Amino acid sequence: MTRYSMSSRERVLRALNHQEPDRVPFNLALTVDIYERLRQQLGLPRDPHVKVGIWTDVPLGFDLVEAMQIDICAVGLNPPAHWGPPRRDNGLLYDEWGVGRKKVARDDGSYYFEMVEHPLAVATLKDVQGYPWPDPHDPGRTDGLRRKVERIREHTDKAIMAKFSNSIWEQSWWLRGLEQWMMDLILNPQIVCAIMDRVCEIAIGTALAALEVAGDLVDIYRLSGEDLGTQLNPMISPRTYERLVRPRFERLWRAVKSKLLEKNPDGRLMLHSCGNVRAFIPGWIDMGLDILDPIQPRAQGMEPKALKRDFGDRLMFHGGIDLQQTLPFGTTEDVMREVREYIQALAPGGGYIVAPAHNVQGDVPPENLVAIRDAIEAHGHYPVRL
């Protein structure tokens, strides 16, 4: 492997400042099955301390981060101290919001957790007001958090990406159920606003508490996922978004950005939103967004050259490598070709971090992830050759 002139953190920070580092930065998020198989592919021992999240996502061991030449380490909140899952005999896994998930096995032996119980599905406005909402100020969330982040600084040269708050749009419909939620947007906006307001307050509370503790060490604040696009179009009309959703997004984003910059003037704000979200991008930039993820490549309107042309002077990009076809079903040559195309489209002048377009699932061959690393090694050096 090439010895580079910059540390990972220096590389990421230059890219985030729309400057060209030594090579294009790389990031990766994995679910548990592919994490274990990638470790085998790289000749690394099993990770005895792996912790599986509700999306079957896992924190990456430092040895894998180094072997894959990943430039970013992710960190999140600790579990609340004053909450525990309810004891029920239905076999569901409950989170602190009361959403119930069922473990579903796939044919290949992997699994995921499917939401099947939405606690506010038939709630009235009064029910929403009296619901036992999570406590954003539970001390367990930040107990030992700074030491956890400092450990990343001590053991790696990586940039740090923090996720310290829940989503607003997604967490709200998880509580209500998507079908009912979409009807409520038109038929019962009072319920929609009441739920999103409480969810927004909780997000702000956890974000500010965590940033107070460790914000000076955070390079990228990743807002929790807010998928607002389908493969073809936005999920809701611009009018509905502006009237109901944007005010809550803006309240959270401005609070987070203000606190982040107070603690670290070089910190950047990132949003994950799948699908065709092009119509929302100008407003998101006005609201303080710095980085857009995941650039779903097969979604209409998310063509990388057009995104770079229209927004590249004001917005940075993270993601892009296809998880619908190329990574699970393509050859290593297909993967390397696609990585090269995205580097050529988005990386000139800085402002791009190569990554798959979501958490990598169990259907992806581990050699195709190694091919991303190798493609960056082959084609990601600056100046980028077009």
C-alpha positions, -999 to +999 in steps of 0.1 A: +000+000+000+011+035-007+024+056+022+005+089+021+017+123+031-014+132+051-031+116+081-067+104+076-080+134+096-060+159+076-072+142+044-109+145+054-106+180+067-090+192+034-118+175+014-144+191+037-128+225+030-132+220-008-094+215-011-076+186-027-058+163-003-033+136-012-061+111-021-099+109-019-111+099+016-129+067+022-156+057+046-175+024+052-205+013+074-212-024+077-239-048+090-228-077+112-227-105+086-205-087+060-184-073+088-175-109+099-169-120+064-148-090+055-126-097+085-121-132+072-113-119+038-086-096+052-071-123+074-082-106+107-094-126+137-130-126+148-141-096+168-152-109+202-166-075+213-189-068+183-222-051+193-251-053+169-274-023+165-311-023+156-302-020+119-277-049+124-250-023+120-218-027+140-189-005+151-157-013+131-127-026+149-096-004+146-077-033+129-103-034+100-103+003+097-066+003+092-066-027+068-092-011+046-076+024+048-108+039+060-104+076+070-133+080+094-144+065+127-180+067+139-192+073+175-226+074+190-244+079+223-244+053+251-276+036+261-298+055+287-292+046+323-328+049+335-345+028+308-346-009+301-366-030+275-400-041+287-405-077+296-430-091+271-436-126+259-442-118+222-405-121+212-402-086+199-372-063+205-383-029+219-364+004+218-369+032+243-395+048+220-417+018+223-413+006+187-413-032+185-392-052+160-392-088+149-360-107+141-363-119+105-338-144+090-328-143+054-321-174+032-283-166+033-282-169+071-281-132+078-309-113+096-325-080+102-350-064+126-383-055+110-406-029+127-440-045+134-454-026+163-459+012+162-470+025+196-488+056+184-506+039+156-541+047+169-531+075+193-551+107+197-536+141+203-542+136+240-524+103+238-494+119+221-492+146+248-493+120+276-469+095+260-439+083+280-413+099+258-375+092+261-356+114+284-329+133+264-311+143+295-306+107+309-270+108+322-262+074+308-261+088+273-230+108+279-214+090+308-179+081+296-187+096+261-157+119+261-133+091+270-148+069+242-141+097+217-106+104+231-098+067+227-103+070+189-080+100+189-054+081+209-054+049+188-060+062+153-054+092+131-090+091+118-115+119+115-145+115+139-181+113+128-206+116+156-243+107+156-258+120+188-295+125+180-325+107+166-342+115+133-374+136+131-393+126+100-383+089+103-386+085+140-421+101+139-435+077+113-418+047+131-440+057+161-472+061+140-467+036+111-459+048+076-493+043+060-511+061+088-485+088+089-488+096+052-526+099+056-521+121+087-500+146+067-532+155+048-560+145+071-546+151+106-517+175+106-522+183+143-511+148+151-481+151+128-470+184+143-474+172+178-453+140+173-426+158+153-424+186+179-417+161+207-393+141+186-375+173+177-372+184+213-356+151+222-332+152+193-321+187+203-317+177+239-294+147+232-274+166+206-266+195+228-258+174+258-234+152+239-218+182+220-212+199+253-192+169+265-173+160+233-181+185+206-146+198+203-134+164+192-161+160+165-152+166+129-185+156+113-219+156+130-241+131+112-278+139+115-298+107+119-313+094+086-342+113+071-351+093+040-374+117+020-369+102-015-382+072-034-363+058-064-382+082-087-395+112-067-396+128-032-420+110-008-440+142-002-447+173-021-425+204-016-455+222-002-461+196+025-424+195+033-422+233+036-453+235+058-448+206+081-413+191+080-388+219+073-396+240+104-387+210+126-356+201+106-345+237+107-349+239+145-327+209+150-301+216+124-295+252+135-293+242+172-268+215+163-247+236+139-245+265+164-233+242+192-209+223+170-192+254+157-190+268+192-171+237+202-152+232+169-152+259+143-141+234+117-170+210+124-193+200+095-230+190+094-240+159+074-274+145+065-283+110+053-314+110+030-320+082+005-337+084-029-344+114-052-340+144-028-327+168-053-356+192-049-347+197-012-310+204-016-311+242-021-331+246+010-309+222+030-279+243+020-296+274+032-303+256+066-266+250+071-261+215+056-224+209+046-224+172+035-251+151+017-252+114+020-257+088+005-261+099-032-283+069-041-269+062-076-299+046-092-324+072-079-336+097-105-321+131-102-290+121-083-266+119-111-231+128-097-219+151-124-251+172-122-249+174-084-213+185-086-221+211-112-251+226-095-241+223-058-204+214-056-193+249-046-216+249-015-220+212-006-199+182-001-208+146-010-205+113+008-214+079-006-225+070-042-212+035-046-242+014-056-256-012-032-286-022-054-267-038-082-229-031-084-217-041-050-239-072-044-240-085-080-211-069-099-175-082-104-145-065-087-138-049-121-174-034-121-168-020-086-135-005-095-150+011-126-178+026-107-156+040-080-134+056-106-164+072-123-176+087-090-141+100-081-139+116-115-174+132-112-173+143-075-137+145-063-120+173-084-115+203-061-122+183-030-156+179-014-161+141-019-157+111+004-160+077-013-185+053+005-212+028-003-246+043-006-258+029+027-248+003+054-234-026+035-257-057+037-249-094+039-254-100+001-222-081-008-191-103-015-163-090+008-139-089-022-161-062-037-154-040-006-117-046-009-121-035-046-134-001-034-102+003-014-081-008-043-099+015-067-092+045-045-055+034-043-054+032-081-075+062-092-081+084-061-048+103-060-048+140-066-048+155-091-077+134-103-072+122-139-104+127-159 
